[in-house]
Amino acid sequence: MVNSFEGRIVTGEPAGARVIGTDHFTVRPDGVGTIEARELVSTDRYQTSAEVYGYATPPAGLQLPSLDVLLDPDFTWPDAWFTIDAFALYRTAAPGLVGLNRTAVSHRGRVNMGTGELLIEGRAVTAEAS
């Protein structure tokens, strides 16, 4: 499935930034969704792009419908929270953010595809110098 999304960052830096993008989302037979998203984060001062890769895991006991039901244009996702485990790679020329160009960012949180809510906490993943 290819899904478009749009929202705002509500806390942390850059609170208020607009996020738009496209997610190439594949649901595996075990119900886990694979995330391959491209997004643009915009403020009135800068723009940065990100590639996000990871997994959306359904809650225990939730049985997703068959593929033909998932692909039906009338299908609606259940009101259920999926766990998100992902990472993002950013690209930016914005002063003060160029450090993102060499930092992987862990994304942990949850998504409710039925309501469209997404709650993610991002943290820089740093490697110690060898």
Salt bridges, closest charged atoms under 4 A:
GLU6 OE2 - ARG18 NE 3.06
GLU13 OE2 - ARG45 NH2 3.75
ASP30 OD2 - ARG28 NH2 2.76
GLU51 OE2 - ARG91 NH1 2.79
ASP85 OD1 - ARG108 NE 2.65
GLU121 OE2 - ARG123 NH2 2.45
